[in-house]
Amino acid sequence: METRESFQPHQTNIGRVERRRAKVRAQLLEAARQVFLERGYQDATITEIVQVADIAMGTFYLHFRDKEELLVALAQDTLQVLREQVHAAIEQHANAPLVPLIIRTLLRTAYEQRDLLLLLSAGESHLLAHPHMLQGQKGLAEHFISALRAAAETGLLASYDPVLLAHLLVGMLMRAMNWWVEQDEPGPDAMADHLLFVLGQGLPSSLLTGKGHGTLQRPRD
C-alpha cells in the first residue's frame, strides 16, 4: 500500500520541472523583449531570440509554437503587470478614492513599460496584440464601472450611463499612454494631473458655449 510519503519524491520532481519551465519561459520572454525592441518584431528571428536567451532551438518550441505566439505571450505578460500593480494599489490604499488611484498607478506603470507599449502599437505586432489589449481595456473599465455605478445610485451622475462613462474614461487613459509612443514628456504624474483636471474641473464653459473670454479661434483653411 502506498503511503503519503511515497508521493513526495514524485511531487518534488514535478515542482522542479515546473520551476525549470517557468524559468526558461521567463528567459525567452526577456530575450524576445530585448530583440524585438532592438530589431523590431518583423525583422527579429527566433534564432536571435534563443541566442540571447542562451537556450537550444528545440527548447524554444517546447514553450512557443512560433514568433507570433511569443509576441502574444509578451503582450499578455505586460497586461498582467499592469493588472497586478493596479490590484496591489487598491489593496494597499483601500480608503483612497478609486478613480485617481487607478489612473495614477496605471500611468506610472505604463510609463515604465512605454518601450514595450510602443512595440505593441506598431505594425504587425499591433495586429497580433490588439485583441488582448482590448480585453485588458474591458477589465480596466470594470473597475471604473463599479465606482461609477455607486455614484449613480446616490444621484451624482444624473441620468448619465456609468458603463459608457467608464469606457470613455478608459479611452482617455489609452490616449494618454499612446502619447508616450512619440515623446517621453510629460511624465506619468503630470499626465495624471492633466487627466484628473479635465475629469474634476472640466474645460472652461466658454470653450463649450462660445460665450465669454477664451473662445477658440476657428482654424483657417
Biotite code that builds the C-alpha atoms (Angstrom):
import biotite.structure as struc

atoms = struc.array([
    struc.Atom([0.000, 0.000, 0.000], chain_id="A", res_id=1, res_name="MET", atom_name="CA", element="C"),
    struc.Atom([1.346, 3.412, -0.999], chain_id="A", res_id=2, res_name="GLU", atom_name="CA", element="C"),
    struc.Atom([1.799, 5.852, 1.837], chain_id="A", res_id=3, res_name="THR", atom_name="CA", element="C"),
    struc.Atom([1.620, 9.607, 1.799], chain_id="A", res_id=4, res_name="ARG", atom_name="CA", element="C"),
    struc.Atom([5.414, 9.760, 1.923], chain_id="A", res_id=5, res_name="GLU", atom_name="CA", element="C"),
    struc.Atom([5.707, 7.669, -1.253], chain_id="A", res_id=6, res_name="SER", atom_name="CA", element="C"),
    struc.Atom([4.238, 10.524, -3.259], chain_id="A", res_id=7, res_name="PHE", atom_name="CA", element="C"),
    struc.Atom([6.679, 13.149, -2.033], chain_id="A", res_id=8, res_name="GLN", atom_name="CA", element="C"),
    struc.Atom([9.661, 12.425, -4.369], chain_id="A", res_id=9, res_name="PRO", atom_name="CA", element="C"),
    struc.Atom([7.319, 12.449, -7.373], chain_id="A", res_id=10, res_name="HIS", atom_name="CA", element="C"),
    struc.Atom([5.739, 15.721, -6.282], chain_id="A", res_id=11, res_name="GLN", atom_name="CA", element="C"),
    struc.Atom([9.180, 17.234, -5.695], chain_id="A", res_id=12, res_name="THR", atom_name="CA", element="C"),
    struc.Atom([10.266, 16.283, -9.217], chain_id="A", res_id=13, res_name="ASN", atom_name="CA", element="C"),
    struc.Atom([7.124, 17.828, -10.685], chain_id="A", res_id=14, res_name="ILE", atom_name="CA", element="C"),
    struc.Atom([7.799, 21.027, -8.756], chain_id="A", res_id=15, res_name="GLY", atom_name="CA", element="C"),
    struc.Atom([11.357, 21.182, -10.083], chain_id="A", res_id=16, res_name="ARG", atom_name="CA", element="C"),
    struc.Atom([10.190, 20.668, -13.668], chain_id="A", res_id=17, res_name="VAL", atom_name="CA", element="C"),
    struc.Atom([7.558, 23.383, -13.350], chain_id="A", res_id=18, res_name="GLU", atom_name="CA", element="C"),
    struc.Atom([10.076, 25.820, -11.886], chain_id="A", res_id=19, res_name="ARG", atom_name="CA", element="C"),
    struc.Atom([12.517, 24.999, -14.665], chain_id="A", res_id=20, res_name="ARG", atom_name="CA", element="C"),
    struc.Atom([9.846, 25.539, -17.316], chain_id="A", res_id=21, res_name="ARG", atom_name="CA", element="C"),
    struc.Atom([8.843, 28.845, -15.750], chain_id="A", res_id=22, res_name="ALA", atom_name="CA", element="C"),
    struc.Atom([12.472, 29.969, -15.632], chain_id="A", res_id=23, res_name="LYS", atom_name="CA", element="C"),
    struc.Atom([13.100, 29.108, -19.291], chain_id="A", res_id=24, res_name="VAL", atom_name="CA", element="C"),
    struc.Atom([9.850, 30.774, -20.337], chain_id="A", res_id=25, res_name="ARG", atom_name="CA", element="C"),
    struc.Atom([10.848, 33.932, -18.468], chain_id="A", res_id=26, res_name="ALA", atom_name="CA", element="C"),
    struc.Atom([14.263, 33.854, -20.189], chain_id="A", res_id=27, res_name="GLN", atom_name="CA", element="C"),
    struc.Atom([12.600, 33.584, -23.588], chain_id="A", res_id=28, res_name="LEU", atom_name="CA", element="C"),
    struc.Atom([10.201, 36.439, -22.870], chain_id="A", res_id=29, res_name="LEU", atom_name="CA", element="C"),
    struc.Atom([13.002, 38.687, -21.652], chain_id="A", res_id=30, res_name="GLU", atom_name="CA", element="C"),
    struc.Atom([15.133, 37.802, -24.675], chain_id="A", res_id=31, res_name="ALA", atom_name="CA", element="C"),
    struc.Atom([12.194, 38.411, -27.000], chain_id="A", res_id=32, res_name="ALA", atom_name="CA", element="C"),
    struc.Atom([11.574, 41.789, -25.410], chain_id="A", res_id=33, res_name="ARG", atom_name="CA", element="C"),
    struc.Atom([15.217, 42.738, -25.940], chain_id="A", res_id=34, res_name="GLN", atom_name="CA", element="C"),
    struc.Atom([15.402, 41.526, -29.538], chain_id="A", res_id=35, res_name="VAL", atom_name="CA", element="C"),
    struc.Atom([12.005, 42.912, -30.553], chain_id="A", res_id=36, res_name="PHE", atom_name="CA", element="C"),
    struc.Atom([12.895, 46.344, -29.176], chain_id="A", res_id=37, res_name="LEU", atom_name="CA", element="C"),
    struc.Atom([16.306, 46.365, -30.864], chain_id="A", res_id=38, res_name="GLU", atom_name="CA", element="C"),
    struc.Atom([15.330, 44.847, -34.210], chain_id="A", res_id=39, res_name="ARG", atom_name="CA", element="C"),
    struc.Atom([11.595, 45.333, -34.440], chain_id="A", res_id=40, res_name="GLY", atom_name="CA", element="C"),
    struc.Atom([9.119, 42.469, -34.464], chain_id="A", res_id=41, res_name="TYR", atom_name="CA", element="C"),
    struc.Atom([9.185, 41.831, -38.205], chain_id="A", res_id=42, res_name="GLN", atom_name="CA", element="C"),
    struc.Atom([12.989, 41.727, -38.511], chain_id="A", res_id=43, res_name="ASP", atom_name="CA", element="C"),
    struc.Atom([13.613, 39.734, -35.342], chain_id="A", res_id=44, res_name="ALA", atom_name="CA", element="C"),
    struc.Atom([14.200, 35.995, -35.699], chain_id="A", res_id=45, res_name="THR", atom_name="CA", element="C"),
    struc.Atom([13.748, 33.051, -33.386], chain_id="A", res_id=46, res_name="ILE", atom_name="CA", element="C"),
    struc.Atom([17.442, 32.264, -33.847], chain_id="A", res_id=47, res_name="THR", atom_name="CA", element="C"),
    struc.Atom([18.391, 35.654, -32.407], chain_id="A", res_id=48, res_name="GLU", atom_name="CA", element="C"),
    struc.Atom([15.995, 35.204, -29.506], chain_id="A", res_id=49, res_name="ILE", atom_name="CA", element="C"),
    struc.Atom([17.317, 31.772, -28.468], chain_id="A", res_id=50, res_name="VAL", atom_name="CA", element="C"),
    struc.Atom([20.881, 33.054, -28.738], chain_id="A", res_id=51, res_name="GLN", atom_name="CA", element="C"),
    struc.Atom([20.131, 35.932, -26.365], chain_id="A", res_id=52, res_name="VAL", atom_name="CA", element="C"),
    struc.Atom([18.228, 33.574, -24.042], chain_id="A", res_id=53, res_name="ALA", atom_name="CA", element="C"),
    struc.Atom([21.136, 31.104, -24.262], chain_id="A", res_id=54, res_name="ASP", atom_name="CA", element="C"),
    struc.Atom([18.932, 28.071, -24.818], chain_id="A", res_id=55, res_name="ILE", atom_name="CA", element="C"),
    struc.Atom([18.701, 25.431, -27.533], chain_id="A", res_id=56, res_name="ALA", atom_name="CA", element="C"),
    struc.Atom([16.460, 25.960, -30.538], chain_id="A", res_id=57, res_name="MET", atom_name="CA", element="C"),
    struc.Atom([14.485, 22.816, -29.715], chain_id="A", res_id=58, res_name="GLY", atom_name="CA", element="C"),
    struc.Atom([13.749, 24.148, -26.228], chain_id="A", res_id=59, res_name="THR", atom_name="CA", element="C"),
    struc.Atom([12.055, 27.189, -27.751], chain_id="A", res_id=60, res_name="PHE", atom_name="CA", element="C"),
    struc.Atom([9.428, 25.001, -29.406], chain_id="A", res_id=61, res_name="TYR", atom_name="CA", element="C"),
    struc.Atom([8.643, 23.308, -26.118], chain_id="A", res_id=62, res_name="LEU", atom_name="CA", element="C"),
    struc.Atom([7.289, 26.678, -24.953], chain_id="A", res_id=63, res_name="HIS", atom_name="CA", element="C"),
    struc.Atom([6.085, 28.554, -28.036], chain_id="A", res_id=64, res_name="PHE", atom_name="CA", element="C"),
    struc.Atom([4.789, 27.484, -31.423], chain_id="A", res_id=65, res_name="ARG", atom_name="CA", element="C"),
    struc.Atom([6.304, 30.433, -33.298], chain_id="A", res_id=66, res_name="ASP", atom_name="CA", element="C"),
    struc.Atom([7.296, 34.074, -33.058], chain_id="A", res_id=67, res_name="LYS", atom_name="CA", element="C"),
    struc.Atom([3.671, 35.211, -33.141], chain_id="A", res_id=68, res_name="GLU", atom_name="CA", element="C"),
    struc.Atom([2.766, 33.167, -30.073], chain_id="A", res_id=69, res_name="GLU", atom_name="CA", element="C"),
    struc.Atom([5.811, 34.589, -28.288], chain_id="A", res_id=70, res_name="LEU", atom_name="CA", element="C"),
    struc.Atom([4.720, 38.158, -29.006], chain_id="A", res_id=71, res_name="LEU", atom_name="CA", element="C"),
    struc.Atom([1.200, 37.445, -27.766], chain_id="A", res_id=72, res_name="VAL", atom_name="CA", element="C"),
    struc.Atom([2.649, 35.981, -24.553], chain_id="A", res_id=73, res_name="ALA", atom_name="CA", element="C"),
    struc.Atom([4.751, 39.119, -24.142], chain_id="A", res_id=74, res_name="LEU", atom_name="CA", element="C"),
    struc.Atom([1.645, 41.281, -24.553], chain_id="A", res_id=75, res_name="ALA", atom_name="CA", element="C"),
    struc.Atom([-0.270, 39.160, -22.045], chain_id="A", res_id=76, res_name="GLN", atom_name="CA", element="C"),
    struc.Atom([2.562, 39.376, -19.522], chain_id="A", res_id=77, res_name="ASP", atom_name="CA", element="C"),
    struc.Atom([2.686, 43.158, -19.940], chain_id="A", res_id=78, res_name="THR", atom_name="CA", element="C"),
    struc.Atom([-1.044, 43.414, -19.285], chain_id="A", res_id=79, res_name="LEU", atom_name="CA", element="C"),
    struc.Atom([-0.637, 41.163, -16.262], chain_id="A", res_id=80, res_name="GLN", atom_name="CA", element="C"),
    struc.Atom([1.979, 43.523, -14.821], chain_id="A", res_id=81, res_name="VAL", atom_name="CA", element="C"),
    struc.Atom([-0.441, 46.439, -15.244], chain_id="A", res_id=82, res_name="LEU", atom_name="CA", element="C"),
    struc.Atom([-3.270, 44.473, -13.602], chain_id="A", res_id=83, res_name="ARG", atom_name="CA", element="C"),
    struc.Atom([-1.121, 43.360, -10.680], chain_id="A", res_id=84, res_name="GLU", atom_name="CA", element="C"),
    struc.Atom([0.063, 46.902, -9.984], chain_id="A", res_id=85, res_name="GLN", atom_name="CA", element="C"),
    struc.Atom([-3.497, 48.256, -10.039], chain_id="A", res_id=86, res_name="VAL", atom_name="CA", element="C"),
    struc.Atom([-4.798, 45.464, -7.804], chain_id="A", res_id=87, res_name="HIS", atom_name="CA", element="C"),
    struc.Atom([-1.910, 45.928, -5.365], chain_id="A", res_id=88, res_name="ALA", atom_name="CA", element="C"),
    struc.Atom([-2.578, 49.668, -5.174], chain_id="A", res_id=89, res_name="ALA", atom_name="CA", element="C"),
    struc.Atom([-6.263, 49.072, -4.473], chain_id="A", res_id=90, res_name="ILE", atom_name="CA", element="C"),
    struc.Atom([-5.431, 46.625, -1.684], chain_id="A", res_id=91, res_name="GLU", atom_name="CA", element="C"),
    struc.Atom([-2.790, 48.890, -0.131], chain_id="A", res_id=92, res_name="GLN", atom_name="CA", element="C"),
    struc.Atom([-4.924, 52.039, -0.297], chain_id="A", res_id=93, res_name="HIS", atom_name="CA", element="C"),
    struc.Atom([-8.379, 50.676, 0.403], chain_id="A", res_id=94, res_name="ALA", atom_name="CA", element="C"),
    struc.Atom([-9.689, 54.032, 1.660], chain_id="A", res_id=95, res_name="ASN", atom_name="CA", element="C"),
    struc.Atom([-8.308, 56.151, -1.191], chain_id="A", res_id=96, res_name="ALA", atom_name="CA", element="C"),
    struc.Atom([-10.618, 57.464, -3.942], chain_id="A", res_id=97, res_name="PRO", atom_name="CA", element="C"),
    struc.Atom([-10.638, 54.690, -6.536], chain_id="A", res_id=98, res_name="LEU", atom_name="CA", element="C"),
    struc.Atom([-10.592, 56.633, -9.810], chain_id="A", res_id=99, res_name="VAL", atom_name="CA", element="C"),
    struc.Atom([-7.476, 58.785, -9.207], chain_id="A", res_id=100, res_name="PRO", atom_name="CA", element="C"),
    struc.Atom([-5.724, 55.835, -7.557], chain_id="A", res_id=101, res_name="LEU", atom_name="CA", element="C"),
    struc.Atom([-6.188, 53.657, -10.638], chain_id="A", res_id=102, res_name="ILE", atom_name="CA", element="C"),
    struc.Atom([-5.267, 56.473, -13.021], chain_id="A", res_id=103, res_name="ILE", atom_name="CA", element="C"),
    struc.Atom([-2.027, 57.331, -11.244], chain_id="A", res_id=104, res_name="ARG", atom_name="CA", element="C"),
    struc.Atom([-0.998, 53.703, -10.720], chain_id="A", res_id=105, res_name="THR", atom_name="CA", element="C"),
    struc.Atom([-1.726, 52.703, -14.297], chain_id="A", res_id=106, res_name="LEU", atom_name="CA", element="C"),
    struc.Atom([0.080, 55.674, -15.828], chain_id="A", res_id=107, res_name="LEU", atom_name="CA", element="C"),
    struc.Atom([3.156, 55.185, -13.651], chain_id="A", res_id=108, res_name="ARG", atom_name="CA", element="C"),
    struc.Atom([3.365, 51.500, -14.545], chain_id="A", res_id=109, res_name="THR", atom_name="CA", element="C"),
    struc.Atom([2.685, 52.116, -18.235], chain_id="A", res_id=110, res_name="ALA", atom_name="CA", element="C"),
    struc.Atom([5.395, 54.788, -18.331], chain_id="A", res_id=111, res_name="TYR", atom_name="CA", element="C"),
    struc.Atom([7.925, 52.249, -17.097], chain_id="A", res_id=112, res_name="GLU", atom_name="CA", element="C"),
    struc.Atom([6.771, 49.887, -19.874], chain_id="A", res_id=113, res_name="GLN", atom_name="CA", element="C"),
    struc.Atom([6.495, 52.541, -22.610], chain_id="A", res_id=114, res_name="ARG", atom_name="CA", element="C"),
    struc.Atom([9.130, 50.986, -24.897], chain_id="A", res_id=115, res_name="ASP", atom_name="CA", element="C"),
    struc.Atom([7.181, 47.747, -24.950], chain_id="A", res_id=116, res_name="LEU", atom_name="CA", element="C"),
    struc.Atom([3.875, 49.575, -25.399], chain_id="A", res_id=117, res_name="LEU", atom_name="CA", element="C"),
    struc.Atom([5.428, 51.289, -28.427], chain_id="A", res_id=118, res_name="LEU", atom_name="CA", element="C"),
    struc.Atom([6.359, 47.890, -29.847], chain_id="A", res_id=119, res_name="LEU", atom_name="CA", element="C"),
    struc.Atom([2.832, 46.555, -29.303], chain_id="A", res_id=120, res_name="LEU", atom_name="CA", element="C"),
    struc.Atom([1.237, 49.548, -31.001], chain_id="A", res_id=121, res_name="SER", atom_name="CA", element="C"),
    struc.Atom([3.144, 49.355, -34.283], chain_id="A", res_id=122, res_name="ALA", atom_name="CA", element="C"),
    struc.Atom([2.803, 47.310, -37.453], chain_id="A", res_id=123, res_name="GLY", atom_name="CA", element="C"),
    struc.Atom([2.152, 43.579, -37.407], chain_id="A", res_id=124, res_name="GLU", atom_name="CA", element="C"),
    struc.Atom([2.758, 43.357, -33.669], chain_id="A", res_id=125, res_name="SER", atom_name="CA", element="C"),
    struc.Atom([-0.169, 45.733, -33.134], chain_id="A", res_id=126, res_name="HIS", atom_name="CA", element="C"),
    struc.Atom([-2.476, 43.429, -35.112], chain_id="A", res_id=127, res_name="LEU", atom_name="CA", element="C"),
    struc.Atom([-1.413, 40.432, -33.038], chain_id="A", res_id=128, res_name="LEU", atom_name="CA", element="C"),
    struc.Atom([-1.609, 42.167, -29.675], chain_id="A", res_id=129, res_name="ALA", atom_name="CA", element="C"),
    struc.Atom([-4.726, 44.252, -30.330], chain_id="A", res_id=130, res_name="HIS", atom_name="CA", element="C"),
    struc.Atom([-7.369, 41.664, -29.258], chain_id="A", res_id=131, res_name="PRO", atom_name="CA", element="C"),
    struc.Atom([-5.548, 41.140, -25.960], chain_id="A", res_id=132, res_name="HIS", atom_name="CA", element="C"),
    struc.Atom([-5.154, 44.877, -25.399], chain_id="A", res_id=133, res_name="MET", atom_name="CA", element="C"),
    struc.Atom([-8.894, 45.295, -25.937], chain_id="A", res_id=134, res_name="LEU", atom_name="CA", element="C"),
    struc.Atom([-9.578, 42.594, -23.373], chain_id="A", res_id=135, res_name="GLN", atom_name="CA", element="C"),
    struc.Atom([-7.315, 44.406, -20.934], chain_id="A", res_id=136, res_name="GLY", atom_name="CA", element="C"),
    struc.Atom([-9.224, 47.642, -21.521], chain_id="A", res_id=137, res_name="GLN", atom_name="CA", element="C"),
    struc.Atom([-12.511, 45.889, -20.756], chain_id="A", res_id=138, res_name="LYS", atom_name="CA", element="C"),
    struc.Atom([-11.082, 44.618, -17.484], chain_id="A", res_id=139, res_name="GLY", atom_name="CA", element="C"),
    struc.Atom([-9.915, 48.117, -16.597], chain_id="A", res_id=140, res_name="LEU", atom_name="CA", element="C"),
    struc.Atom([-13.359, 49.540, -17.382], chain_id="A", res_id=141, res_name="ALA", atom_name="CA", element="C"),
    struc.Atom([-14.913, 47.119, -14.881], chain_id="A", res_id=142, res_name="GLU", atom_name="CA", element="C"),
    struc.Atom([-13.040, 48.844, -12.050], chain_id="A", res_id=143, res_name="HIS", atom_name="CA", element="C"),
    struc.Atom([-14.442, 52.214, -13.070], chain_id="A", res_id=144, res_name="PHE", atom_name="CA", element="C"),
    struc.Atom([-17.936, 50.816, -13.672], chain_id="A", res_id=145, res_name="ILE", atom_name="CA", element="C"),
    struc.Atom([-18.242, 49.677, -10.057], chain_id="A", res_id=146, res_name="SER", atom_name="CA", element="C"),
    struc.Atom([-17.258, 53.117, -8.753], chain_id="A", res_id=147, res_name="ALA", atom_name="CA", element="C"),
    struc.Atom([-19.461, 54.987, -11.216], chain_id="A", res_id=148, res_name="LEU", atom_name="CA", element="C"),
    struc.Atom([-22.479, 52.777, -10.535], chain_id="A", res_id=149, res_name="ARG", atom_name="CA", element="C"),
    struc.Atom([-22.106, 53.501, -6.833], chain_id="A", res_id=150, res_name="ALA", atom_name="CA", element="C"),
    struc.Atom([-22.065, 57.216, -7.656], chain_id="A", res_id=151, res_name="ALA", atom_name="CA", element="C"),
    struc.Atom([-25.112, 56.815, -9.901], chain_id="A", res_id=152, res_name="ALA", atom_name="CA", element="C"),
    struc.Atom([-27.060, 55.143, -7.098], chain_id="A", res_id=153, res_name="GLU", atom_name="CA", element="C"),
    struc.Atom([-26.603, 58.239, -4.951], chain_id="A", res_id=154, res_name="THR", atom_name="CA", element="C"),
    struc.Atom([-27.729, 60.537, -7.771], chain_id="A", res_id=155, res_name="GLY", atom_name="CA", element="C"),
    struc.Atom([-24.297, 62.018, -8.508], chain_id="A", res_id=156, res_name="LEU", atom_name="CA", element="C"),
    struc.Atom([-24.332, 61.144, -12.223], chain_id="A", res_id=157, res_name="LEU", atom_name="CA", element="C"),
    struc.Atom([-27.807, 62.437, -13.039], chain_id="A", res_id=158, res_name="ALA", atom_name="CA", element="C"),
    struc.Atom([-29.031, 60.310, -15.960], chain_id="A", res_id=159, res_name="SER", atom_name="CA", element="C"),
    struc.Atom([-25.602, 59.575, -17.447], chain_id="A", res_id=160, res_name="TYR", atom_name="CA", element="C"),
    struc.Atom([-24.720, 55.951, -18.185], chain_id="A", res_id=161, res_name="ASP", atom_name="CA", element="C"),
    struc.Atom([-21.954, 54.737, -15.815], chain_id="A", res_id=162, res_name="PRO", atom_name="CA", element="C"),
    struc.Atom([-20.882, 51.989, -18.240], chain_id="A", res_id=163, res_name="VAL", atom_name="CA", element="C"),
    struc.Atom([-20.431, 54.446, -21.103], chain_id="A", res_id=164, res_name="LEU", atom_name="CA", element="C"),
    struc.Atom([-18.633, 56.908, -18.825], chain_id="A", res_id=165, res_name="LEU", atom_name="CA", element="C"),
    struc.Atom([-16.263, 54.142, -17.695], chain_id="A", res_id=166, res_name="ALA", atom_name="CA", element="C"),
    struc.Atom([-15.343, 53.253, -21.262], chain_id="A", res_id=167, res_name="HIS", atom_name="CA", element="C"),
    struc.Atom([-14.849, 56.911, -22.168], chain_id="A", res_id=168, res_name="LEU", atom_name="CA", element="C"),
    struc.Atom([-12.503, 57.204, -19.208], chain_id="A", res_id=169, res_name="LEU", atom_name="CA", element="C"),
    struc.Atom([-10.542, 54.158, -20.383], chain_id="A", res_id=170, res_name="VAL", atom_name="CA", element="C"),
    struc.Atom([-10.315, 55.774, -23.817], chain_id="A", res_id=171, res_name="GLY", atom_name="CA", element="C"),
    struc.Atom([-8.728, 58.865, -22.276], chain_id="A", res_id=172, res_name="MET", atom_name="CA", element="C"),
    struc.Atom([-6.236, 56.672, -20.426], chain_id="A", res_id=173, res_name="LEU", atom_name="CA", element="C"),
    struc.Atom([-5.322, 54.811, -23.620], chain_id="A", res_id=174, res_name="MET", atom_name="CA", element="C"),
    struc.Atom([-4.704, 58.098, -25.403], chain_id="A", res_id=175, res_name="ARG", atom_name="CA", element="C"),
    struc.Atom([-2.559, 59.280, -22.514], chain_id="A", res_id=176, res_name="ALA", atom_name="CA", element="C"),
    struc.Atom([-0.409, 56.150, -22.794], chain_id="A", res_id=177, res_name="MET", atom_name="CA", element="C"),
    struc.Atom([-0.239, 56.440, -26.582], chain_id="A", res_id=178, res_name="ASN", atom_name="CA", element="C"),
    struc.Atom([1.176, 59.928, -26.089], chain_id="A", res_id=179, res_name="TRP", atom_name="CA", element="C"),
    struc.Atom([4.408, 58.297, -24.925], chain_id="A", res_id=180, res_name="TRP", atom_name="CA", element="C"),
    struc.Atom([4.755, 56.450, -28.208], chain_id="A", res_id=181, res_name="VAL", atom_name="CA", element="C"),
    struc.Atom([6.093, 59.664, -29.720], chain_id="A", res_id=182, res_name="GLU", atom_name="CA", element="C"),
    struc.Atom([7.526, 61.513, -26.711], chain_id="A", res_id=183, res_name="GLN", atom_name="CA", element="C"),
    struc.Atom([8.591, 60.944, -23.120], chain_id="A", res_id=184, res_name="ASP", atom_name="CA", element="C"),
    struc.Atom([7.150, 64.108, -21.594], chain_id="A", res_id=185, res_name="GLU", atom_name="CA", element="C"),
    struc.Atom([5.179, 64.858, -19.585], chain_id="A", res_id=186, res_name="PRO", atom_name="CA", element="C"),
    struc.Atom([5.901, 62.085, -17.116], chain_id="A", res_id=187, res_name="GLY", atom_name="CA", element="C"),
    struc.Atom([3.215, 59.949, -15.504], chain_id="A", res_id=188, res_name="PRO", atom_name="CA", element="C"),
    struc.Atom([2.469, 62.233, -12.556], chain_id="A", res_id=189, res_name="ASP", atom_name="CA", element="C"),
    struc.Atom([1.994, 65.315, -14.737], chain_id="A", res_id=190, res_name="ALA", atom_name="CA", element="C"),
    struc.Atom([-0.037, 63.262, -17.204], chain_id="A", res_id=191, res_name="MET", atom_name="CA", element="C"),
    struc.Atom([-2.296, 62.113, -14.374], chain_id="A", res_id=192, res_name="ALA", atom_name="CA", element="C"),
    struc.Atom([-2.649, 65.714, -13.191], chain_id="A", res_id=193, res_name="ASP", atom_name="CA", element="C"),
    struc.Atom([-3.839, 66.783, -16.651], chain_id="A", res_id=194, res_name="HIS", atom_name="CA", element="C"),
    struc.Atom([-6.312, 63.928, -16.886], chain_id="A", res_id=195, res_name="LEU", atom_name="CA", element="C"),
    struc.Atom([-7.689, 64.483, -13.399], chain_id="A", res_id=196, res_name="LEU", atom_name="CA", element="C"),
    struc.Atom([-8.011, 68.206, -14.088], chain_id="A", res_id=197, res_name="PHE", atom_name="CA", element="C"),
    struc.Atom([-10.262, 67.509, -17.065], chain_id="A", res_id=198, res_name="VAL", atom_name="CA", element="C"),
    struc.Atom([-12.273, 64.951, -15.081], chain_id="A", res_id=199, res_name="LEU", atom_name="CA", element="C"),
    struc.Atom([-12.570, 67.044, -11.934], chain_id="A", res_id=200, res_name="GLY", atom_name="CA", element="C"),
    struc.Atom([-12.958, 70.582, -13.223], chain_id="A", res_id=201, res_name="GLN", atom_name="CA", element="C"),
    struc.Atom([-13.764, 70.190, -16.880], chain_id="A", res_id=202, res_name="GLY", atom_name="CA", element="C"),
    struc.Atom([-12.966, 72.623, -19.665], chain_id="A", res_id=203, res_name="LEU", atom_name="CA", element="C"),
    struc.Atom([-13.867, 76.306, -19.273], chain_id="A", res_id=204, res_name="PRO", atom_name="CA", element="C"),
    struc.Atom([-17.530, 76.731, -20.124], chain_id="A", res_id=205, res_name="SER", atom_name="CA", element="C"),
    struc.Atom([-16.694, 79.388, -22.718], chain_id="A", res_id=206, res_name="SER", atom_name="CA", element="C"),
    struc.Atom([-14.952, 76.740, -24.811], chain_id="A", res_id=207, res_name="LEU", atom_name="CA", element="C"),
    struc.Atom([-18.182, 74.735, -24.905], chain_id="A", res_id=208, res_name="LEU", atom_name="CA", element="C"),
    struc.Atom([-20.709, 77.545, -25.270], chain_id="A", res_id=209, res_name="THR", atom_name="CA", element="C"),
    struc.Atom([-18.728, 80.002, -27.394], chain_id="A", res_id=210, res_name="GLY", atom_name="CA", element="C"),
    struc.Atom([-19.609, 82.783, -24.960], chain_id="A", res_id=211, res_name="LYS", atom_name="CA", element="C"),
    struc.Atom([-17.265, 84.931, -22.932], chain_id="A", res_id=212, res_name="GLY", atom_name="CA", element="C"),
    struc.Atom([-13.493, 85.040, -22.861], chain_id="A", res_id=213, res_name="HIS", atom_name="CA", element="C"),
    struc.Atom([-11.398, 82.166, -24.064], chain_id="A", res_id=214, res_name="GLY", atom_name="CA", element="C"),
    struc.Atom([-13.367, 81.377, -27.216], chain_id="A", res_id=215, res_name="THR", atom_name="CA", element="C"),
    struc.Atom([-11.236, 79.353, -29.589], chain_id="A", res_id=216, res_name="LEU", atom_name="CA", element="C"),
    struc.Atom([-10.377, 80.828, -32.952], chain_id="A", res_id=217, res_name="GLN", atom_name="CA", element="C"),
    struc.Atom([-11.515, 78.709, -35.857], chain_id="A", res_id=218, res_name="ARG", atom_name="CA", element="C"),
    struc.Atom([-8.606, 77.326, -37.898], chain_id="A", res_id=219, res_name="PRO", atom_name="CA", element="C"),
    struc.Atom([-8.127, 78.866, -41.312], chain_id="A", res_id=220, res_name="ARG", atom_name="CA", element="C"),
    struc.Atom([-8.169, 76.703, -44.413], chain_id="A", res_id=221, res_name="ASP", atom_name="CA", element="C"),
])
